[in-house]
Amino acid sequence: DIDSLIELLLGDQMGNISEETIKILCAKSKEIFLRQPILLELEPPLKVCGIVE
């Protein structure tokens, strides 16, 4: 369960996380990121702040 893994990471028990748990977390995170769109569809007007390259 991703939520319980996140709670474990945010708590003070990070030393108790197994290598297998970290691998599972990385795999699940990758799945979530790959499902996200690469581009955002935005509607004007739009304000862009910061460095745009």
mmCIF entry with sequence, helices, sheets and N, C-alpha, C, O atoms, coordinates in Angstrom:
data_MODEL
# 
_entry.id   MODEL 
# 
_entity.id                         1 
_entity.type                       polymer 
_entity.pdbx_number_of_molecules   1 
# 
_entity_poly.entity_id                      1 
_entity_poly.type                           'polypeptide(L)' 
_entity_poly.nstd_linkage                   no 
_entity_poly.nstd_monomer                   no 
_entity_poly.pdbx_seq_one_letter_code       DIDSLIELLLGDQMGNISEETIKILCAKSKEIFLRQPILLELEPPLKVCGIVE 
_entity_poly.pdbx_seq_one_letter_code_can   DIDSLIELLLGDQMGNISEETIKILCAKSKEIFLRQPILLELEPPLKVCGIVE 
_entity_poly.pdbx_strand_id                 A 
# 
loop_
_entity_poly_seq.entity_id 
_entity_poly_seq.num 
_entity_poly_seq.mon_id 
_entity_poly_seq.hetero 
1 1  ASP n 
1 2  ILE n 
1 3  ASP n 
1 4  SER n 
1 5  LEU n 
1 6  ILE n 
1 7  GLU n 
1 8  LEU n 
1 9  LEU n 
1 10 LEU n 
1 11 GLY n 
1 12 ASP n 
1 13 GLN n 
1 14 MET n 
1 15 GLY n 
1 16 ASN n 
1 17 ILE n 
1 18 SER n 
1 19 GLU n 
1 20 GLU n 
1 21 THR n 
1 22 ILE n 
1 23 LYS n 
1 24 ILE n 
1 25 LEU n 
1 26 CYS n 
1 27 ALA n 
1 28 LYS n 
1 29 SER n 
1 30 LYS n 
1 31 GLU n 
1 32 ILE n 
1 33 PHE n 
1 34 LEU n 
1 35 ARG n 
1 36 GLN n 
1 37 PRO n 
1 38 ILE n 
1 39 LEU n 
1 40 LEU n 
1 41 GLU n 
1 42 LEU n 
1 43 GLU n 
1 44 PRO n 
1 45 PRO n 
1 46 LEU n 
1 47 LYS n 
1 48 VAL n 
1 49 CYS n 
1 50 GLY n 
1 51 ILE n 
1 52 VAL n 
1 53 GLU n 
# 
_struct_asym.id          A 
_struct_asym.entity_id   1 
# 
loop_
_struct_conf.conf_type_id 
_struct_conf.id 
_struct_conf.pdbx_PDB_helix_id 
_struct_conf.beg_label_comp_id 
_struct_conf.beg_label_asym_id 
_struct_conf.beg_label_seq_id 
_struct_conf.pdbx_beg_PDB_ins_code 
_struct_conf.end_label_comp_id 
_struct_conf.end_label_asym_id 
_struct_conf.end_label_seq_id 
_struct_conf.pdbx_end_PDB_ins_code 
_struct_conf.beg_auth_comp_id 
_struct_conf.beg_auth_asym_id 
_struct_conf.beg_auth_seq_id 
_struct_conf.end_auth_comp_id 
_struct_conf.end_auth_asym_id 
_struct_conf.end_auth_seq_id 
_struct_conf.pdbx_PDB_helix_class 
_struct_conf.details 
_struct_conf.pdbx_PDB_helix_length 
HELX_P HELX_P1 AA1 ILE A 2  ? LEU A 10 ? ILE A 2  LEU A 10 1 ? 9  
HELX_P HELX_P2 AA2 MET A 14 ? ASN A 16 ? MET A 14 ASN A 16 5 ? 3  
HELX_P HELX_P3 AA3 GLU A 19 ? ARG A 35 ? GLU A 19 ARG A 35 1 ? 17 
# 
_struct_conf_type.id          HELX_P 
_struct_conf_type.criteria    ? 
_struct_conf_type.reference   ? 
# 
loop_
_atom_site.group_PDB 
_atom_site.id 
_atom_site.type_symbol 
_atom_site.label_atom_id 
_atom_site.label_alt_id 
_atom_site.label_comp_id 
_atom_site.label_asym_id 
_atom_site.label_entity_id 
_atom_site.label_seq_id 
_atom_site.pdbx_PDB_ins_code 
_atom_site.Cartn_x 
_atom_site.Cartn_y 
_atom_site.Cartn_z 
_atom_site.occupancy 
_atom_site.B_iso_or_equiv 
_atom_site.pdbx_formal_charge 
_atom_site.auth_seq_id 
_atom_site.auth_comp_id 
_atom_site.auth_asym_id 
_atom_site.auth_atom_id 
_atom_site.pdbx_PDB_model_num 
ATOM 1   N N  . ASP A 1 1  ? 0.854  -1.182 0.000   1.00 0.00 ? 1  ASP A N  1 
ATOM 2   C CA . ASP A 1 1  ? 0.000  0.000  0.000   1.00 0.00 ? 1  ASP A CA 1 
ATOM 3   C C  . ASP A 1 1  ? 0.899  1.243  0.000   1.00 0.00 ? 1  ASP A C  1 
ATOM 4   O O  . ASP A 1 1  ? 1.695  1.447  0.916   1.00 0.00 ? 1  ASP A O  1 
ATOM 5   N N  . ILE A 1 2  ? 0.759  2.056  -1.025  1.00 0.00 ? 2  ILE A N  1 
ATOM 6   C CA . ILE A 1 2  ? 1.597  3.249  -1.194  1.00 0.00 ? 2  ILE A CA 1 
ATOM 7   C C  . ILE A 1 2  ? 1.440  4.212  -0.018  1.00 0.00 ? 2  ILE A C  1 
ATOM 8   O O  . ILE A 1 2  ? 2.430  4.745  0.484   1.00 0.00 ? 2  ILE A O  1 
ATOM 9   N N  . ASP A 1 3  ? 0.210  4.435  0.418   1.00 0.00 ? 3  ASP A N  1 
ATOM 10  C CA . ASP A 1 3  ? -0.020 5.394  1.500   1.00 0.00 ? 3  ASP A CA 1 
ATOM 11  C C  . ASP A 1 3  ? 0.707  4.990  2.785   1.00 0.00 ? 3  ASP A C  1 
ATOM 12  O O  . ASP A 1 3  ? 1.275  5.842  3.468   1.00 0.00 ? 3  ASP A O  1 
ATOM 13  N N  . SER A 1 4  ? 0.691  3.710  3.113   1.00 0.00 ? 4  SER A N  1 
ATOM 14  C CA . SER A 1 4  ? 1.384  3.280  4.334   1.00 0.00 ? 4  SER A CA 1 
ATOM 15  C C  . SER A 1 4  ? 2.898  3.403  4.179   1.00 0.00 ? 4  SER A C  1 
ATOM 16  O O  . SER A 1 4  ? 3.600  3.682  5.151   1.00 0.00 ? 4  SER A O  1 
ATOM 17  N N  . LEU A 1 5  ? 3.407  3.195  2.959   1.00 0.00 ? 5  LEU A N  1 
ATOM 18  C CA . LEU A 1 5  ? 4.840  3.381  2.714   1.00 0.00 ? 5  LEU A CA 1 
ATOM 19  C C  . LEU A 1 5  ? 5.232  4.848  2.872   1.00 0.00 ? 5  LEU A C  1 
ATOM 20  O O  . LEU A 1 5  ? 6.279  5.158  3.441   1.00 0.00 ? 5  LEU A O  1 
ATOM 21  N N  . ILE A 1 6  ? 4.395  5.741  2.369   1.00 0.00 ? 6  ILE A N  1 
ATOM 22  C CA . ILE A 1 6  ? 4.670  7.175  2.495   1.00 0.00 ? 6  ILE A CA 1 
ATOM 23  C C  . ILE A 1 6  ? 4.657  7.583  3.964   1.00 0.00 ? 6  ILE A C  1 
ATOM 24  O O  . ILE A 1 6  ? 5.522  8.338  4.407   1.00 0.00 ? 6  ILE A O  1 
ATOM 25  N N  . GLU A 1 7  ? 3.682  7.089  4.717   1.00 0.00 ? 7  GLU A N  1 
ATOM 26  C CA . GLU A 1 7  ? 3.620  7.401  6.148   1.00 0.00 ? 7  GLU A CA 1 
ATOM 27  C C  . GLU A 1 7  ? 4.875  6.903  6.863   1.00 0.00 ? 7  GLU A C  1 
ATOM 28  O O  . GLU A 1 7  ? 5.403  7.577  7.748   1.00 0.00 ? 7  GLU A O  1 
ATOM 29  N N  . LEU A 1 8  ? 5.346  5.718  6.474   1.00 0.00 ? 8  LEU A N  1 
ATOM 30  C CA . LEU A 1 8  ? 6.555  5.167  7.074   1.00 0.00 ? 8  LEU A CA 1 
ATOM 31  C C  . LEU A 1 8  ? 7.760  6.046  6.764   1.00 0.00 ? 8  LEU A C  1 
ATOM 32  O O  . LEU A 1 8  ? 8.593  6.295  7.636   1.00 0.00 ? 8  LEU A O  1 
ATOM 33  N N  . LEU A 1 9  ? 7.851  6.516  5.520   1.00 0.00 ? 9  LEU A N  1 
ATOM 34  C CA . LEU A 1 9  ? 8.965  7.371  5.124   1.00 0.00 ? 9  LEU A CA 1 
ATOM 35  C C  . LEU A 1 9  ? 8.921  8.727  5.812   1.00 0.00 ? 9  LEU A C  1 
ATOM 36  O O  . LEU A 1 9  ? 9.967  9.287  6.144   1.00 0.00 ? 9  LEU A O  1 
ATOM 37  N N  . LEU A 1 10 ? 7.728  9.260  6.030   1.00 0.00 ? 10 LEU A N  1 
ATOM 38  C CA . LEU A 1 10 ? 7.595  10.562 6.673   1.00 0.00 ? 10 LEU A CA 1 
ATOM 39  C C  . LEU A 1 10 ? 7.788  10.481 8.186   1.00 0.00 ? 10 LEU A C  1 
ATOM 40  O O  . LEU A 1 10 ? 8.026  11.496 8.841   1.00 0.00 ? 10 LEU A O  1 
ATOM 41  N N  . GLY A 1 11 ? 7.687  9.290  8.728   1.00 0.00 ? 11 GLY A N  1 
ATOM 42  C CA . GLY A 1 11 ? 7.857  9.114  10.166  1.00 0.00 ? 11 GLY A CA 1 
ATOM 43  C C  . GLY A 1 11 ? 9.319  8.998  10.540  1.00 0.00 ? 11 GLY A C  1 
ATOM 44  O O  . GLY A 1 11 ? 10.209 9.310  9.749   1.00 0.00 ? 11 GLY A O  1 
ATOM 45  N N  . ASP A 1 12 ? 9.545  8.549  11.743  1.00 0.00 ? 12 ASP A N  1 
ATOM 46  C CA . ASP A 1 12 ? 10.922 8.437  12.235  1.00 0.00 ? 12 ASP A CA 1 
ATOM 47  C C  . ASP A 1 12 ? 11.437 6.999  12.167  1.00 0.00 ? 12 ASP A C  1 
ATOM 48  O O  . ASP A 1 12 ? 12.376 6.644  12.880  1.00 0.00 ? 12 ASP A O  1 
ATOM 49  N N  . GLN A 1 13 ? 10.829 6.171  11.315  1.00 0.00 ? 13 GLN A N  1 
ATOM 50  C CA . GLN A 1 13 ? 11.187 4.758  11.239  1.00 0.00 ? 13 GLN A CA 1 
ATOM 51  C C  . GLN A 1 13 ? 11.904 4.396  9.942   1.00 0.00 ? 13 GLN A C  1 
ATOM 52  O O  . GLN A 1 13 ? 11.842 3.248  9.504   1.00 0.00 ? 13 GLN A O  1 
ATOM 53  N N  . MET A 1 14 ? 12.585 5.366  9.322   1.00 0.00 ? 14 MET A N  1 
ATOM 54  C CA . MET A 1 14 ? 13.211 5.117  8.025   1.00 0.00 ? 14 MET A CA 1 
ATOM 55  C C  . MET A 1 14 ? 14.238 3.994  8.075   1.00 0.00 ? 14 MET A C  1 
ATOM 56  O O  . MET A 1 14 ? 14.430 3.311  7.070   1.00 0.00 ? 14 MET A O  1 
ATOM 57  N N  . GLY A 1 15 ? 14.898 3.778  9.191   1.00 0.00 ? 15 GLY A N  1 
ATOM 58  C CA . GLY A 1 15 ? 15.888 2.718  9.300   1.00 0.00 ? 15 GLY A CA 1 
ATOM 59  C C  . GLY A 1 15 ? 15.287 1.330  9.250   1.00 0.00 ? 15 GLY A C  1 
ATOM 60  O O  . GLY A 1 15 ? 16.007 0.345  9.085   1.00 0.00 ? 15 GLY A O  1 
ATOM 61  N N  . ASN A 1 16 ? 13.968 1.240  9.391   1.00 0.00 ? 16 ASN A N  1 
ATOM 62  C CA . ASN A 1 16 ? 13.287 -0.048 9.416   1.00 0.00 ? 16 ASN A CA 1 
ATOM 63  C C  . ASN A 1 16 ? 12.719 -0.444 8.064   1.00 0.00 ? 16 ASN A C  1 
ATOM 64  O O  . ASN A 1 16 ? 11.957 -1.408 7.983   1.00 0.00 ? 16 ASN A O  1 
ATOM 65  N N  . ILE A 1 17 ? 13.063 0.266  7.004   1.00 0.00 ? 17 ILE A N  1 
ATOM 66  C CA . ILE A 1 17 ? 12.527 -0.031 5.679   1.00 0.00 ? 17 ILE A CA 1 
ATOM 67  C C  . ILE A 1 17 ? 13.459 -1.017 4.980   1.00 0.00 ? 17 ILE A C  1 
ATOM 68  O O  . ILE A 1 17 ? 14.664 -0.789 4.880   1.00 0.00 ? 17 ILE A O  1 
ATOM 69  N N  . SER A 1 18 ? 12.883 -2.107 4.505   1.00 0.00 ? 18 SER A N  1 
ATOM 70  C CA . SER A 1 18 ? 13.692 -3.129 3.842   1.00 0.00 ? 18 SER A CA 1 
ATOM 71  C C  . SER A 1 18 ? 14.008 -2.729 2.403   1.00 0.00 ? 18 SER A C  1 
ATOM 72  O O  . SER A 1 18 ? 13.354 -1.862 1.824   1.00 0.00 ? 18 SER A O  1 
ATOM 73  N N  . GLU A 1 19 ? 15.011 -3.370 1.847   1.00 0.00 ? 19 GLU A N  1 
ATOM 74  C CA . GLU A 1 19 ? 15.383 -3.124 0.452   1.00 0.00 ? 19 GLU A CA 1 
ATOM 75  C C  . GLU A 1 19 ? 14.223 -3.475 -0.474  1.00 0.00 ? 19 GLU A C  1 
ATOM 76  O O  . GLU A 1 19 ? 13.974 -2.770 -1.452  1.00 0.00 ? 19 GLU A O  1 
ATOM 77  N N  . GLU A 1 20 ? 13.519 -4.550 -0.173  1.00 0.00 ? 20 GLU A N  1 
ATOM 78  C CA . GLU A 1 20 ? 12.377 -4.968 -0.997  1.00 0.00 ? 20 GLU A CA 1 
ATOM 79  C C  . GLU A 1 20 ? 11.280 -3.910 -0.978  1.00 0.00 ? 20 GLU A C  1 
ATOM 80  O O  . GLU A 1 20 ? 10.668 -3.644 -2.013  1.00 0.00 ? 20 GLU A O  1 
ATOM 81  N N  . THR A 1 21 ? 11.022 -3.307 0.168   1.00 0.00 ? 21 THR A N  1 
ATOM 82  C CA . THR A 1 21 ? 10.018 -2.254 0.281   1.00 0.00 ? 21 THR A CA 1 
ATOM 83  C C  . THR A 1 21 ? 10.408 -1.047 -0.561  1.00 0.00 ? 21 THR A C  1 
ATOM 84  O O  . THR A 1 21 ? 9.558  -0.445 -1.217  1.00 0.00 ? 21 THR A O  1 
ATOM 85  N N  . ILE A 1 22 ? 11.680 -0.694 -0.547  1.00 0.00 ? 22 ILE A N  1 
ATOM 86  C CA . ILE A 1 22 ? 12.154 0.436  -1.352  1.00 0.00 ? 22 ILE A CA 1 
ATOM 87  C C  . ILE A 1 22 ? 11.987 0.137  -2.835  1.00 0.00 ? 22 ILE A C  1 
ATOM 88  O O  . ILE A 1 22 ? 11.598 1.014  -3.606  1.00 0.00 ? 22 ILE A O  1 
ATOM 89  N N  . LYS A 1 23 ? 12.279 -1.100 -3.240  1.00 0.00 ? 23 LYS A N  1 
ATOM 90  C CA . LYS A 1 23 ? 12.103 -1.495 -4.644  1.00 0.00 ? 23 LYS A CA 1 
ATOM 91  C C  . LYS A 1 23 ? 10.638 -1.401 -5.059  1.00 0.00 ? 23 LYS A C  1 
ATOM 92  O O  . LYS A 1 23 ? 10.324 -0.932 -6.154  1.00 0.00 ? 23 LYS A O  1 
ATOM 93  N N  . ILE A 1 24 ? 9.748  -1.846 -4.184  1.00 0.00 ? 24 ILE A N  1 
ATOM 94  C CA . ILE A 1 24 ? 8.308  -1.775 -4.475  1.00 0.00 ? 24 ILE A CA 1 
ATOM 95  C C  . ILE A 1 24 ? 7.870  -0.323 -4.600  1.00 0.00 ? 24 ILE A C  1 
ATOM 96  O O  . ILE A 1 24 ? 7.121  0.024  -5.513  1.00 0.00 ? 24 ILE A O  1 
ATOM 97  N N  . LEU A 1 25 ? 8.333  0.526  -3.690  1.00 0.00 ? 25 LEU A N  1 
ATOM 98  C CA . LEU A 1 25 ? 7.987  1.948  -3.730  1.00 0.00 ? 25 LEU A CA 1 
ATOM 99  C C  . LEU A 1 25 ? 8.467  2.589  -5.028  1.00 0.00 ? 25 LEU A C  1 
ATOM 100 O O  . LEU A 1 25 ? 7.736  3.371  -5.637  1.00 0.00 ? 25 LEU A O  1 
ATOM 101 N N  . CYS A 1 26 ? 9.675  2.271  -5.453  1.00 0.00 ? 26 CYS A N  1 
ATOM 102 C CA . CYS A 1 26 ? 10.209 2.818  -6.710  1.00 0.00 ? 26 CYS A CA 1 
ATOM 103 C C  . CYS A 1 26 ? 9.391  2.346  -7.904  1.00 0.00 ? 26 CYS A C  1 
ATOM 104 O O  . CYS A 1 26 ? 9.090  3.136  -8.799  1.00 0.00 ? 26 CYS A O  1 
ATOM 105 N N  . ALA A 1 27 ? 9.029  1.071  -7.929  1.00 0.00 ? 27 ALA A N  1 
ATOM 106 C CA . ALA A 1 27 ? 8.241  0.531  -9.040  1.00 0.00 ? 27 ALA A CA 1 
ATOM 107 C C  . ALA A 1 27 ? 6.862  1.180  -9.099  1.00 0.00 ? 27 ALA A C  1 
ATOM 108 O O  . ALA A 1 27 ? 6.399  1.554  -10.177 1.00 0.00 ? 27 ALA A O  1 
ATOM 109 N N  . LYS A 1 28 ? 6.205  1.316  -7.953  1.00 0.00 ? 28 LYS A N  1 
ATOM 110 C CA . LYS A 1 28 ? 4.879  1.944  -7.911  1.00 0.00 ? 28 LYS A CA 1 
ATOM 111 C C  . LYS A 1 28 ? 4.962  3.412  -8.311  1.00 0.00 ? 28 LYS A C  1 
ATOM 112 O O  . LYS A 1 28 ? 4.096  3.911  -9.030  1.00 0.00 ? 28 LYS A O  1 
ATOM 113 N N  . SER A 1 29 ? 6.003  4.107  -7.849  1.00 0.00 ? 29 SER A N  1 
ATOM 114 C CA . SER A 1 29 ? 6.180  5.516  -8.211  1.00 0.00 ? 29 SER A CA 1 
ATOM 115 C C  . SER A 1 29 ? 6.358  5.662  -9.714  1.00 0.00 ? 29 SER A C  1 
ATOM 116 O O  . SER A 1 29 ? 5.791  6.568  -10.325 1.00 0.00 ? 29 SER A O  1 
ATOM 117 N N  . LYS A 1 30 ? 7.143  4.775  -10.310 1.00 0.00 ? 30 LYS A N  1 
ATOM 118 C CA . LYS A 1 30 ? 7.364  4.808  -11.754 1.00 0.00 ? 30 LYS A CA 1 
ATOM 119 C C  . LYS A 1 30 ? 6.048  4.627  -12.500 1.00 0.00 ? 30 LYS A C  1 
ATOM 120 O O  . LYS A 1 30 ? 5.781  5.338  -13.469 1.00 0.00 ? 30 LYS A O  1 
ATOM 121 N N  . GLU A 1 31 ? 5.216  3.672  -12.049 1.00 0.00 ? 31 GLU A N  1 
ATOM 122 C CA . GLU A 1 31 ? 3.904  3.451  -12.670 1.00 0.00 ? 31 GLU A CA 1 
ATOM 123 C C  . GLU A 1 31 ? 3.067  4.729  -12.640 1.00 0.00 ? 31 GLU A C  1 
ATOM 124 O O  . GLU A 1 31 ? 2.450  5.101  -13.638 1.00 0.00 ? 31 GLU A O  1 
ATOM 125 N N  . ILE A 1 32 ? 3.052  5.390  -11.498 1.00 0.00 ? 32 ILE A N  1 
ATOM 126 C CA . ILE A 1 32 ? 2.253  6.608  -11.336 1.00 0.00 ? 32 ILE A CA 1 
ATOM 127 C C  . ILE A 1 32 ? 2.770  7.717  -12.245 1.00 0.00 ? 32 ILE A C  1 
ATOM 128 O O  . ILE A 1 32 ? 1.979  8.379  -12.917 1.00 0.00 ? 32 ILE A O  1 
ATOM 129 N N  . PHE A 1 33 ? 4.084  7.930  -12.278 1.00 0.00 ? 33 PHE A N  1 
ATOM 130 C CA . PHE A 1 33 ? 4.662  8.982  -13.125 1.00 0.00 ? 33 PHE A CA 1 
ATOM 131 C C  . PHE A 1 33 ? 4.415  8.711  -14.602 1.00 0.00 ? 33 PHE A C  1 
ATOM 132 O O  . PHE A 1 33 ? 4.155  9.646  -15.360 1.00 0.00 ? 33 PHE A O  1 
ATOM 133 N N  . LEU A 1 34 ? 4.489  7.461  -15.024 1.00 0.00 ? 34 LEU A N  1 
ATOM 134 C CA . LEU A 1 34 ? 4.293  7.134  -16.439 1.00 0.00 ? 34 LEU A CA 1 
ATOM 135 C C  . LEU A 1 34 ? 2.843  7.324  -16.881 1.00 0.00 ? 34 LEU A C  1 
ATOM 136 O O  . LEU A 1 34 ? 2.582  7.499  -18.072 1.00 0.00 ? 34 LEU A O  1 
ATOM 137 N N  . ARG A 1 35 ? 1.901  7.294  -15.946 1.00 0.00 ? 35 ARG A N  1 
ATOM 138 C CA . ARG A 1 35 ? 0.492  7.515  -16.288 1.00 0.00 ? 35 ARG A CA 1 
ATOM 139 C C  . ARG A 1 35 ? 0.155  8.994  -16.437 1.00 0.00 ? 35 ARG A C  1 
ATOM 140 O O  . ARG A 1 35 ? -0.903 9.339  -16.963 1.00 0.00 ? 35 ARG A O  1 
ATOM 141 N N  . GLN A 1 36 ? 1.045  9.865  -15.978 1.00 0.00 ? 36 GLN A N  1 
ATOM 142 C CA . GLN A 1 36 ? 0.790  11.305 -16.027 1.00 0.00 ? 36 GLN A CA 1 
ATOM 143 C C  . GLN A 1 36 ? 1.062  11.843 -17.429 1.00 0.00 ? 36 GLN A C  1 
ATOM 144 O O  . GLN A 1 36 ? 1.956  11.352 -18.119 1.00 0.00 ? 36 GLN A O  1 
ATOM 145 N N  . PRO A 1 37 ? 0.297  12.848 -17.854 1.00 0.00 ? 37 PRO A N  1 
ATOM 146 C CA . PRO A 1 37 ? 0.548  13.437 -19.172 1.00 0.00 ? 37 PRO A CA 1 
ATOM 147 C C  . PRO A 1 37 ? 1.890  14.168 -19.199 1.00 0.00 ? 37 PRO A C  1 
ATOM 148 O O  . PRO A 1 37 ? 2.329  14.732 -18.197 1.00 0.00 ? 37 PRO A O  1 
ATOM 149 N N  . ILE A 1 38 ? 2.525  14.144 -20.358 1.00 0.00 ? 38 ILE A N  1 
ATOM 150 C CA . ILE A 1 38 ? 3.812  14.817 -20.515 1.00 0.00 ? 38 ILE A CA 1 
ATOM 151 C C  . ILE A 1 38 ? 3.608  16.324 -20.625 1.00 0.00 ? 38 ILE A C  1 
ATOM 152 O O  . ILE A 1 38 ? 4.397  17.102 -20.090 1.00 0.00 ? 38 ILE A O  1 
ATOM 153 N N  . LEU A 1 39 ? 2.564  16.726 -21.308 1.00 0.00 ? 39 LEU A N  1 
ATOM 154 C CA . LEU A 1 39 ? 2.266  18.145 -21.502 1.00 0.00 ? 39 LEU A CA 1 
ATOM 155 C C  . LEU A 1 39 ? 0.993  18.515 -20.763 1.00 0.00 ? 39 LEU A C  1 
ATOM 156 O O  . LEU A 1 39 ? 0.098  17.687 -20.594 1.00 0.00 ? 39 LEU A O  1 
ATOM 157 N N  . LEU A 1 40 ? 0.918  19.749 -20.330 1.00 0.00 ? 40 LEU A N  1 
ATOM 158 C CA . LEU A 1 40 ? -0.292 20.271 -19.707 1.00 0.00 ? 40 LEU A CA 1 
ATOM 159 C C  . LEU A 1 40 ? -1.092 21.046 -20.737 1.00 0.00 ? 40 LEU A C  1 
ATOM 160 O O  . LEU A 1 40 ? -0.528 21.797 -21.533 1.00 0.00 ? 40 LEU A O  1 
ATOM 161 N N  . GLU A 1 41 ? -2.392 20.866 -20.724 1.00 0.00 ? 41 GLU A N  1 
ATOM 162 C CA . GLU A 1 41 ? -3.262 21.656 -21.596 1.00 0.00 ? 41 GLU A CA 1 
ATOM 163 C C  . GLU A 1 41 ? -3.775 22.831 -20.775 1.00 0.00 ? 41 GLU A C  1 
ATOM 164 O O  . GLU A 1 41 ? -4.596 22.660 -19.873 1.00 0.00 ? 41 GLU A O  1 
ATOM 165 N N  . LEU A 1 42 ? -3.286 24.021 -21.093 1.00 0.00 ? 42 LEU A N  1 
ATOM 166 C CA . LEU A 1 42 ? -3.606 25.222 -20.329 1.00 0.00 ? 42 LEU A CA 1 
ATOM 167 C C  . LEU A 1 42 ? -4.467 26.155 -21.159 1.00 0.00 ? 42 LEU A C  1 
ATOM 168 O O  . LEU A 1 42 ? -4.383 26.173 -22.386 1.00 0.00 ? 42 LEU A O  1 
ATOM 169 N N  . GLU A 1 43 ? -5.289 26.924 -20.480 1.00 0.00 ? 43 GLU A N  1 
ATOM 170 C CA . GLU A 1 43 ? -6.174 27.881 -21.139 1.00 0.00 ? 43 GLU A CA 1 
ATOM 171 C C  . GLU A 1 43 ? -5.649 29.295 -20.925 1.00 0.00 ? 43 GLU A C  1 
ATOM 172 O O  . GLU A 1 43 ? -5.216 29.625 -19.821 1.00 0.00 ? 43 GLU A O  1 
ATOM 173 N N  . PRO A 1 44 ? -5.677 30.135 -21.953 1.00 0.00 ? 44 PRO A N  1 
ATOM 174 C CA . PRO A 1 44 ? -5.275 31.533 -21.784 1.00 0.00 ? 44 PRO A CA 1 
ATOM 175 C C  . PRO A 1 44 ? -6.329 32.295 -20.994 1.00 0.00 ? 44 PRO A C  1 
ATOM 176 O O  . PRO A 1 44 ? -7.481 31.860 -20.967 1.00 0.00 ? 44 PRO A O  1 
ATOM 177 N N  . PRO A 1 45 ? -6.001 33.388 -20.361 1.00 0.00 ? 45 PRO A N  1 
ATOM 178 C CA . PRO A 1 45 ? -4.684 34.009 -20.243 1.00 0.00 ? 45 PRO A CA 1 
ATOM 179 C C  . PRO A 1 45 ? -3.819 33.219 -19.271 1.00 0.00 ? 45 PRO A C  1 
ATOM 180 O O  . PRO A 1 45 ? -4.321 32.555 -18.364 1.00 0.00 ? 45 PRO A O  1 
ATOM 181 N N  . LEU A 1 46 ? -2.518 33.303 -19.479 1.00 0.00 ? 46 LEU A N  1 
ATOM 182 C CA . LEU A 1 46 ? -1.573 32.529 -18.694 1.00 0.00 ? 46 LEU A CA 1 
ATOM 183 C C  . LEU A 1 46 ? -0.379 33.404 -18.324 1.00 0.00 ? 46 LEU A C  1 
ATOM 184 O O  . LEU A 1 46 ? 0.190  34.075 -19.185 1.00 0.00 ? 46 LEU A O  1 
ATOM 185 N N  . LYS A 1 47 ? -0.004 33.401 -17.064 1.00 0.00 ? 47 LYS A N  1 
ATOM 186 C CA . LYS A 1 47 ? 1.175  34.144 -16.614 1.00 0.00 ? 47 LYS A CA 1 
ATOM 187 C C  . LYS A 1 47 ? 2.279  33.136 -16.334 1.00 0.00 ? 47 LYS A C  1 
ATOM 188 O O  . LYS A 1 47 ? 2.080  32.178 -15.586 1.00 0.00 ? 47 LYS A O  1 
ATOM 189 N N  . VAL A 1 48 ? 3.445  33.354 -16.937 1.00 0.00 ? 48 VAL A N  1 
ATOM 190 C CA . VAL A 1 48 ? 4.593  32.478 -16.731 1.00 0.00 ? 48 VAL A CA 1 
ATOM 191 C C  . VAL A 1 48 ? 5.651  33.261 -15.967 1.00 0.00 ? 48 VAL A C  1 
ATOM 192 O O  . VAL A 1 48 ? 6.066  34.336 -16.400 1.00 0.00 ? 48 VAL A O  1 
ATOM 193 N N  . CYS A 1 49 ? 6.081  32.732 -14.844 1.00 0.00 ? 49 CYS A N  1 
ATOM 194 C CA . CYS A 1 49 ? 7.092  33.388 -14.020 1.00 0.00 ? 49 CYS A CA 1 
ATOM 195 C C  . CYS A 1 49 ? 8.325  32.505 -13.940 1.00 0.00 ? 49 CYS A C  1 
ATOM 196 O O  . CYS A 1 49 ? 8.224  31.279 -13.907 1.00 0.00 ? 49 CYS A O  1 
ATOM 197 N N  . GLY A 1 50 ? 9.468  33.127 -13.911 1.00 0.00 ? 50 GLY A N  1 
ATOM 198 C CA . GLY A 1 50 ? 10.713 32.378 -13.786 1.00 0.00 ? 50 GLY A CA 1 
ATOM 199 C C  . GLY A 1 50 ? 11.436 32.279 -15.109 1.00 0.00 ? 50 GLY A C  1 
ATOM 200 O O  . GLY A 1 50 ? 11.121 32.993 -16.061 1.00 0.00 ? 50 GLY A O  1 
ATOM 201 N N  . ILE A 1 51 ? 12.401 31.391 -15.158 1.00 0.00 ? 51 ILE A N  1 
ATOM 202 C CA . ILE A 1 51 ? 13.207 31.210 -16.361 1.00 0.00 ? 51 ILE A CA 1 
ATOM 203 C C  . ILE A 1 51 ? 12.476 30.274 -17.313 1.00 0.00 ? 51 ILE A C  1 
ATOM 204 O O  . ILE A 1 51 ? 12.123 29.154 -16.944 1.00 0.00 ? 51 ILE A O  1 
ATOM 205 N N  . VAL A 1 52 ? 12.254 30.733 -18.527 1.00 0.00 ? 52 VAL A N  1 
ATOM 206 C CA . VAL A 1 52 ? 11.598 29.923 -19.552 1.00 0.00 ? 52 VAL A CA 1 
ATOM 207 C C  . VAL A 1 52 ? 12.600 29.710 -20.670 1.00 0.00 ? 52 VAL A C  1 
ATOM 208 O O  . VAL A 1 52 ? 13.007 30.663 -21.334 1.00 0.00 ? 52 VAL A O  1 
ATOM 209 N N  . GLU A 1 53 ? 12.995 28.479 -20.878 1.00 0.00 ? 53 GLU A N  1 
ATOM 210 C CA . GLU A 1 53 ? 13.981 28.194 -21.921 1.00 0.00 ? 53 GLU A CA 1 
ATOM 211 C C  . GLU A 1 53 ? 13.388 27.309 -22.986 1.00 0.00 ? 53 GLU A C  1 
ATOM 212 O O  . GLU A 1 53 ? 14.071 26.961 -23.950 1.00 0.00 ? 53 GLU A O  1 
# 
